[in-house]
Amino acid sequence: MPVVDVKNKKGEKVSEINLSDDVFAVPVKSHVLHEVVVMQLAARRRGTADVKNRSDVSFSGKKMHRQKGTGRARRGNRRSPLLKGGGVVFGPHPRSYEYRVPKKVRKLALKMALSSKLSDDCLKVVDALSQEAIKTKEVALLLNALEVKNALFVVNGPEDNFVLSARNIPGVCVLPVEGLNVYDLLKHRHLVLDSRAVEGIYGRFSA
C-alpha cells in the first residue's frame, strides 16, 4: 500500500496518507488509456458540419436547355452537383460522434491514469484546497510551494473561490471528484489532490 506525504499550502509535510493498491497501484496498459481518451475526444466533437444536397439548393428545377441540337452536354437543372453552386454529393451532415466503451473499461482506465501519476512521482496531496476569498496569488504561491506548474487540482466539493482563483493561471485546471477523467489526468503533468478528495475517488469506484 503506497504511502504519500500530505502537505499544507506552504509545502510543508503535515501527515501521511495510505493509498489503496486497487486504485493507485494498477498496472498501466497504454492501449486501454488510448481507447478511453479517443472515446472522450469523440464525444466532445460538435458534429455541426453541414452541406446542401441537390434538393436543398435554391435554384429552379427547370431544364437549362433543350436536350438535343445545341451541341452542349445534356443538362437537367442548375442543382446538379456537376455545376458551380449545385448540390454536394456525400457531404457531411450534423451527427453525433459519441460512442461508449464498457463501464468496466472506463473505470480501469481511470485507475491506470491515477496509478501512472503515482508511479511517475507526479502525485501530490494537500490537506485542504479551500480559500476564503478569490485570490489568484494564493494559488500561484501554492504551485511554487509544491514545485509544480502544469497541474490538475481535484477538490472534494464546490470550492468556488479556489476554482475562480485558479482559472487565470495557464496550465492549471480544477475539477471536482465527480468530473475526474482520463483525458484531463493525462493532459496535465501533475495531479494535486485535496486529502478529502481521496475518499471521494474511492467512492466513485465502489458505486
ChimeraX attribute file (.defattr): number of C-alpha atoms within 10 A of each C-alpha:
attribute: neighborCount
match mode: 1-to-1
recipient: residues
	/A:1	11
	/A:2	12
	/A:3	10
	/A:4	16
	/A:5	17
	/A:6	20
	/A:7	21
	/A:8	18
	/A:9	18
	/A:10	13
	/A:11	16
	/A:12	13
	/A:13	14
	/A:14	11
	/A:15	12
	/A:16	14
	/A:17	14
	/A:18	11
	/A:19	17
	/A:20	14
	/A:21	12
	/A:22	14
	/A:23	18
	/A:24	20
	/A:25	18
	/A:26	19
	/A:27	13
	/A:28	17
	/A:29	13
	/A:30	11
	/A:31	10
	/A:32	15
	/A:33	22
	/A:34	14
	/A:35	14
	/A:36	23
	/A:37	19
	/A:38	13
	/A:39	18
	/A:40	18
	/A:41	12
	/A:42	16
	/A:43	15
	/A:44	12
	/A:45	12
	/A:46	12
	/A:47	15
	/A:48	10
	/A:49	10
	/A:50	11
	/A:51	15
	/A:52	17
	/A:53	18
	/A:54	18
	/A:55	13
	/A:56	12
	/A:57	17
	/A:58	13
	/A:59	15
	/A:60	10
	/A:61	13
	/A:62	10
	/A:63	12
	/A:64	12
	/A:65	14
	/A:66	11
	/A:67	13
	/A:68	9
	/A:69	7
	/A:70	9
	/A:71	7
	/A:72	10
	/A:73	9
	/A:74	12
	/A:75	14
	/A:76	14
	/A:77	15
	/A:78	21
	/A:79	22
	/A:80	20
	/A:81	13
	/A:82	12
	/A:83	12
	/A:84	9
	/A:85	15
	/A:86	20
	/A:87	22
	/A:88	19
	/A:89	13
	/A:90	9
	/A:91	11
	/A:92	14
	/A:93	13
	/A:94	11
	/A:95	12
	/A:96	13
	/A:97	13
	/A:98	14
	/A:99	10
	/A:100	11
	/A:101	11
	/A:102	8
	/A:103	9
	/A:104	10
	/A:105	14
	/A:106	20
	/A:107	17
	/A:108	21
	/A:109	26
	/A:110	25
	/A:111	24
	/A:112	24
	/A:113	26
	/A:114	23
	/A:115	21
	/A:116	21
	/A:117	20
	/A:118	19
	/A:119	16
	/A:120	10
	/A:121	12
	/A:122	16
	/A:123	20
	/A:124	21
	/A:125	25
	/A:126	26
	/A:127	19
	/A:128	17
	/A:129	23
	/A:130	16
	/A:131	15
	/A:132	9
	/A:133	12
	/A:134	15
	/A:135	14
	/A:136	18
	/A:137	12
	/A:138	16
	/A:139	21
	/A:140	15
	/A:141	14
	/A:142	18
	/A:143	19
	/A:144	14
	/A:145	15
	/A:146	18
	/A:147	10
	/A:148	18
	/A:149	16
	/A:150	15
	/A:151	23
	/A:152	24
	/A:153	25
	/A:154	25
	/A:155	28
	/A:156	21
	/A:157	15
	/A:158	12
	/A:159	16
	/A:160	15
	/A:161	16
	/A:162	22
	/A:163	23
	/A:164	14
	/A:165	19
	/A:166	22
	/A:167	14
	/A:168	11
	/A:169	14
	/A:170	10
	/A:171	14
	/A:172	20
	/A:173	18
	/A:174	22
	/A:175	18
	/A:176	18
	/A:177	24
	/A:178	15
	/A:179	11
	/A:180	18
	/A:181	20
	/A:182	21
	/A:183	19
	/A:184	18
	/A:185	19
	/A:186	18
	/A:187	12
	/A:188	18
	/A:189	18
	/A:190	23
	/A:191	23
	/A:192	21
	/A:193	23
	/A:194	24
	/A:195	21
	/A:196	18
	/A:197	21
	/A:198	19
	/A:199	13
	/A:200	18
	/A:201	19
	/A:202	15
	/A:203	12
	/A:204	12
	/A:205	14
	/A:206	7
	/A:207	5
